[in-house]
Amino acid sequence: MRQTSKREIARQPDLEYLEGFLWKKEGARLAYLARRVPAGQVIVELGSNRGKSTCFLARGSARGNHVPVHAVDLWDLGGQWEHTHLRTGQPLRFDHPDTLRTFHEQTAPFADLIVMHKASTTAVGQSWDGPPVGLLFIDADHTYEGVKGDIEAWEPHLARRAWVCFHDYNKGRKEEMDYPGITRAVDEWLARRPVRDAARTQKLLTVQL
């Protein structure tokens, strides 16, 4: 598996300091791929939170073929908790009303490209009747069952040569992995699905089918 080259990454300094859980190189990689999604296809983001990654995807699309970015998240519907054994104290909740407010504020410059879906990421995938998905970014439920469910729900809607991106994918010793369920679900999927290209940018894994 190759590492993303420096020439592939165009920095987006005005987006680097937005609120959210995304490193600047990861965001730049998403923007790079979003810019290359062909017209007639769409970008789908599962797990938008405060909208930082949404902005990188929309920036890339705006500099490319202006394809819509479908942002899917429960936001304030409830039931969103962090699943990691490495953080001490109370687990983080992601369904506070301020999260949705921040999403609207941060994504406002790209509102014409963003389509919001306040719903279960898996449910939206199961009922999807939109255009083929040229770029799928999975960053929602971080459990094994959640990631596996999202893959199964959205895989039938992927365009030919689509890119699928997974955040918080981390290979290494199990006790050092933030979210081992993500890595397990992704590795199982990759074992049965041939890919054209795969690259790592920090904890972002990008795969082209």
C-alpha positions as a Markdown table, in Angstrom:
| # | Residue | x | y | z |
|---|---|---|---|---|
| 1 | Met | 0.0 | 0.0 | 0.0 |
| 2 | Arg | 1.5 | 3.3 | -1.1 |
| 3 | Gln | 1.7 | 6.5 | 0.9 |
| 4 | Thr | 0.1 | 9.7 | -0.6 |
| 5 | Ser | 2.7 | 11.7 | -2.5 |
| 6 | Lys | 3.3 | 15.4 | -1.7 |
| 7 | Arg | 2.4 | 16.3 | -5.3 |
| 8 | Glu | -1.1 | 14.8 | -4.9 |
| 9 | Ile | -1.9 | 17.1 | -1.9 |
| 10 | Ala | -2.9 | 20.7 | -2.4 |
| 11 | Arg | -3.1 | 22.5 | 0.9 |
| 12 | Gln | -6.4 | 24.2 | 1.9 |
| 13 | Pro | -5.1 | 26.5 | 4.6 |
| 14 | Asp | -8.4 | 28.3 | 5.2 |
| 15 | Leu | -10.1 | 25.0 | 6.1 |
| 16 | Glu | -7.3 | 23.5 | 8.2 |
| 17 | Tyr | -8.5 | 25.3 | 11.4 |
| 18 | Leu | -12.2 | 24.5 | 11.3 |
| 19 | Glu | -13.6 | 22.6 | 14.2 |
| 20 | Gly | -13.5 | 18.8 | 13.6 |
| 21 | Phe | -11.5 | 15.6 | 13.8 |
| 22 | Leu | -9.5 | 15.7 | 10.6 |
| 23 | Trp | -5.8 | 16.3 | 10.0 |
| 24 | Lys | -4.9 | 18.8 | 7.3 |
| 25 | Lys | -3.3 | 16.2 | 5.0 |
| 26 | Glu | -6.3 | 14.0 | 5.3 |
| 27 | Gly | -8.6 | 16.9 | 4.4 |
| 28 | Ala | -6.3 | 17.8 | 1.4 |
| 29 | Arg | -6.5 | 14.2 | 0.2 |
| 30 | Leu | -10.3 | 14.2 | 0.3 |
| 31 | Ala | -10.3 | 17.5 | -1.6 |
| 32 | Tyr | -7.9 | 16.1 | -4.2 |
| 33 | Leu | -10.2 | 13.1 | -4.8 |
| 34 | Ala | -13.4 | 15.1 | -4.8 |
| 35 | Arg | -12.1 | 17.3 | -7.5 |
| 36 | Arg | -11.8 | 14.3 | -9.8 |
| 37 | Val | -15.3 | 12.9 | -9.4 |
| 38 | Pro | -16.9 | 13.0 | -12.8 |
| 39 | Ala | -20.0 | 15.0 | -13.7 |
| 40 | Gly | -23.2 | 12.9 | -13.3 |
| 41 | Gln | -21.9 | 11.2 | -10.1 |
| 42 | Val | -22.1 | 12.3 | -6.5 |
| 43 | Ile | -20.0 | 12.4 | -3.4 |
| 44 | Val | -21.4 | 10.8 | -0.2 |
| 45 | Glu | -20.1 | 11.5 | 3.3 |
| 46 | Leu | -21.3 | 9.2 | 6.1 |
| 47 | Gly | -20.7 | 11.0 | 9.4 |
| 48 | Ser | -20.4 | 14.7 | 8.9 |
| 49 | Asn | -20.3 | 16.0 | 12.5 |
| 50 | Arg | -19.2 | 19.6 | 12.5 |
| 51 | Gly | -18.7 | 19.7 | 8.8 |
| 52 | Lys | -14.9 | 20.0 | 8.5 |
| 53 | Ser | -14.5 | 17.1 | 6.2 |
| 54 | Thr | -17.7 | 18.2 | 4.3 |
| 55 | Cys | -15.9 | 21.5 | 3.5 |
| 56 | Phe | -12.8 | 19.8 | 2.1 |
| 57 | Leu | -15.0 | 17.6 | -0.1 |
| 58 | Ala | -17.1 | 20.5 | -1.2 |
| 59 | Arg | -14.0 | 22.6 | -1.9 |
| 60 | Gly | -12.6 | 19.8 | -4.1 |
| 61 | Ser | -15.9 | 19.5 | -5.9 |
| 62 | Ala | -16.1 | 23.2 | -6.5 |
| 63 | Arg | -12.7 | 23.1 | -8.1 |
| 64 | Gly | -13.7 | 20.1 | -10.2 |
| 65 | Asn | -17.0 | 19.2 | -11.7 |
| 66 | His | -19.3 | 20.7 | -9.1 |
| 67 | Val | -20.9 | 17.4 | -8.2 |
| 68 | Pro | -23.2 | 17.4 | -5.1 |
| 69 | Val | -21.9 | 16.4 | -1.7 |
| 70 | His | -24.5 | 14.4 | 0.2 |
| 71 | Ala | -23.8 | 14.7 | 3.9 |
| 72 | Val | -25.4 | 12.0 | 6.1 |
| 73 | Asp | -25.5 | 12.2 | 9.9 |
| 74 | Leu | -27.8 | 11.7 | 12.8 |
| 75 | Trp | -26.7 | 15.1 | 14.3 |
| 76 | Asp | -29.2 | 15.9 | 17.1 |
| 77 | Leu | -31.4 | 12.8 | 16.6 |
| 78 | Gly | -29.5 | 11.1 | 19.4 |
| 79 | Gly | -27.7 | 7.9 | 20.0 |
| 80 | Gln | -24.2 | 8.9 | 18.9 |
| 81 | Trp | -21.3 | 8.0 | 21.2 |
| 82 | Glu | -17.6 | 7.6 | 20.8 |
| 83 | His | -16.4 | 4.0 | 20.8 |
| 84 | Thr | -12.7 | 3.8 | 21.8 |
| 85 | His | -10.8 | 2.3 | 24.7 |
| 86 | Leu | -7.9 | 4.8 | 24.6 |
| 87 | Arg | -9.7 | 7.9 | 25.8 |
| 88 | Thr | -10.0 | 8.2 | 29.6 |
| 89 | Gly | -13.1 | 9.7 | 31.3 |
| 90 | Gln | -16.6 | 10.0 | 29.9 |
| 91 | Pro | -17.1 | 9.0 | 26.2 |
| 92 | Leu | -17.7 | 11.8 | 23.8 |
| 93 | Arg | -21.3 | 12.5 | 22.5 |
| 94 | Phe | -21.7 | 13.8 | 19.0 |
| 95 | Asp | -25.4 | 14.6 | 19.0 |
| 96 | His | -25.3 | 17.9 | 21.0 |
| 97 | Pro | -27.4 | 20.7 | 19.2 |
| 98 | Asp | -24.2 | 22.8 | 19.0 |
| 99 | Thr | -22.8 | 20.2 | 16.6 |
| 100 | Leu | -25.5 | 20.8 | 14.1 |
| 101 | Arg | -25.3 | 24.6 | 14.5 |
| 102 | Thr | -21.5 | 24.5 | 13.9 |
| 103 | Phe | -22.0 | 22.3 | 10.8 |
| 104 | His | -24.3 | 24.9 | 9.3 |
| 105 | Glu | -21.9 | 27.7 | 10.1 |
| 106 | Gln | -18.8 | 26.0 | 8.8 |
| 107 | Thr | -20.4 | 24.7 | 5.6 |
| 108 | Ala | -22.2 | 27.9 | 4.7 |
| 109 | Pro | -19.7 | 28.9 | 2.0 |
| 110 | Phe | -20.4 | 25.6 | 0.2 |
| 111 | Ala | -24.2 | 25.4 | 0.8 |
| 112 | Asp | -25.0 | 25.3 | -2.9 |
| 113 | Leu | -23.1 | 22.0 | -3.2 |
| 114 | Ile | -24.2 | 20.3 | 0.0 |
| 115 | Val | -27.3 | 18.1 | 0.4 |
| 116 | Met | -28.1 | 17.2 | 4.0 |
| 117 | His | -29.6 | 13.9 | 5.1 |
| 118 | Lys | -30.5 | 13.9 | 8.9 |
| 119 | Ala | -30.9 | 10.1 | 9.2 |
| 120 | Ser | -29.1 | 6.8 | 9.8 |
| 121 | Thr | -26.2 | 6.4 | 7.3 |
| 122 | Thr | -27.1 | 2.8 | 6.7 |
| 123 | Ala | -30.8 | 3.5 | 6.2 |
| 124 | Val | -30.1 | 6.2 | 3.6 |
| 125 | Gly | -27.9 | 3.8 | 1.7 |
| 126 | Gln | -30.5 | 1.1 | 1.7 |
| 127 | Ser | -33.0 | 3.4 | 0.2 |
| 128 | Trp | -30.7 | 5.4 | -2.1 |
| 129 | Asp | -32.1 | 6.1 | -5.5 |
| 130 | Gly | -29.8 | 8.9 | -6.6 |
| 131 | Pro | -26.9 | 9.0 | -9.1 |
| 132 | Pro | -23.9 | 6.7 | -8.9 |
| 133 | Val | -21.5 | 7.5 | -6.0 |
| 134 | Gly | -18.1 | 8.4 | -7.3 |
| 135 | Leu | -16.6 | 9.1 | -3.9 |
| 136 | Leu | -17.8 | 7.5 | -0.6 |
| 137 | Phe | -16.3 | 8.8 | 2.7 |
| 138 | Ile | -17.2 | 6.5 | 5.7 |
| 139 | Asp | -16.7 | 8.2 | 9.1 |
| 140 | Ala | -19.9 | 7.5 | 11.0 |
| 141 | Asp | -20.5 | 4.7 | 13.5 |
| 142 | His | -17.0 | 3.5 | 14.5 |
| 143 | Thr | -18.0 | 0.0 | 15.6 |
| 144 | Tyr | -17.3 | -3.1 | 13.5 |
| 145 | Glu | -21.1 | -3.6 | 13.0 |
| 146 | Gly | -21.6 | 0.1 | 12.0 |
| 147 | Val | -18.8 | 0.2 | 9.4 |
| 148 | Lys | -19.8 | -3.2 | 8.0 |
| 149 | Gly | -23.4 | -2.1 | 7.7 |
| 150 | Asp | -22.4 | 1.1 | 5.9 |
| 151 | Ile | -20.2 | -0.7 | 3.4 |
| 152 | Glu | -23.0 | -3.2 | 2.7 |
| 153 | Ala | -25.6 | -0.5 | 2.3 |
| 154 | Trp | -23.6 | 1.7 | 0.0 |
| 155 | Glu | -21.5 | -0.7 | -2.1 |
| 156 | Pro | -24.3 | -1.4 | -4.6 |
| 157 | His | -24.4 | 2.3 | -5.4 |
| 158 | Leu | -20.7 | 2.8 | -6.2 |
| 159 | Ala | -19.8 | 4.0 | -9.7 |
| 160 | Arg | -17.2 | 2.1 | -11.7 |
| 161 | Arg | -13.7 | 3.1 | -10.5 |
| 162 | Ala | -15.2 | 4.9 | -7.5 |
| 163 | Trp | -13.1 | 5.9 | -4.5 |
| 164 | Val | -14.0 | 4.7 | -1.0 |
| 165 | Cys | -12.4 | 6.4 | 1.9 |
| 166 | Phe | -12.3 | 5.3 | 5.5 |
| 167 | His | -11.3 | 7.6 | 8.4 |
| 168 | Asp | -9.7 | 6.3 | 11.6 |
| 169 | Tyr | -8.3 | 3.2 | 9.9 |
| 170 | Asn | -5.2 | 2.3 | 11.9 |
| 171 | Lys | -3.1 | -0.8 | 11.4 |
| 172 | Gly | -0.8 | -1.9 | 14.2 |
| 173 | Arg | -1.0 | -3.6 | 17.6 |
| 174 | Lys | -4.6 | -4.0 | 18.7 |
| 175 | Glu | -4.1 | -2.4 | 22.1 |
| 176 | Glu | -2.8 | 0.8 | 20.3 |
| 177 | Met | -5.6 | 1.0 | 17.8 |
| 178 | Asp | -8.3 | 3.7 | 18.5 |
| 179 | Tyr | -11.1 | 1.9 | 16.7 |
| 180 | Pro | -10.2 | -1.8 | 16.0 |
| 181 | Gly | -13.7 | -2.4 | 14.6 |
| 182 | Ile | -13.1 | -0.1 | 11.7 |
| 183 | Thr | -9.9 | -1.8 | 10.7 |
| 184 | Arg | -11.4 | -5.3 | 11.0 |
| 185 | Ala | -14.5 | -4.4 | 8.9 |
| 186 | Val | -12.3 | -2.7 | 6.2 |
| 187 | Asp | -9.8 | -5.5 | 6.1 |
| 188 | Glu | -12.6 | -8.1 | 5.7 |
| 189 | Trp | -14.1 | -6.1 | 2.8 |
| 190 | Leu | -10.7 | -5.6 | 1.1 |
| 191 | Ala | -10.0 | -9.3 | 1.3 |
| 192 | Arg | -13.0 | -10.1 | -0.9 |
| 193 | Arg | -12.9 | -7.0 | -3.2 |
| 194 | Pro | -10.1 | -6.4 | -5.7 |
| 195 | Val | -8.9 | -2.8 | -5.8 |
| 196 | Arg | -7.0 | -0.7 | -8.4 |
| 197 | Asp | -5.3 | 1.6 | -5.9 |
| 198 | Ala | -5.0 | 2.1 | -2.2 |
| 199 | Ala | -3.2 | 4.8 | -0.3 |
| 200 | Arg | -2.7 | 5.9 | 3.3 |
| 201 | Thr | -2.7 | 9.5 | 4.5 |
| 202 | Gln | -2.3 | 9.4 | 8.3 |
| 203 | Lys | -5.4 | 7.6 | 9.5 |
| 204 | Leu | -7.3 | 8.0 | 6.2 |
| 205 | Leu | -7.4 | 5.0 | 3.9 |
| 206 | Thr | -8.4 | 5.7 | 0.3 |
| 207 | Val | -9.3 | 2.8 | -2.0 |
| 208 | Gln | -10.1 | 2.9 | -5.7 |
| 209 | Leu | -12.3 | 0.1 | -7.0 |
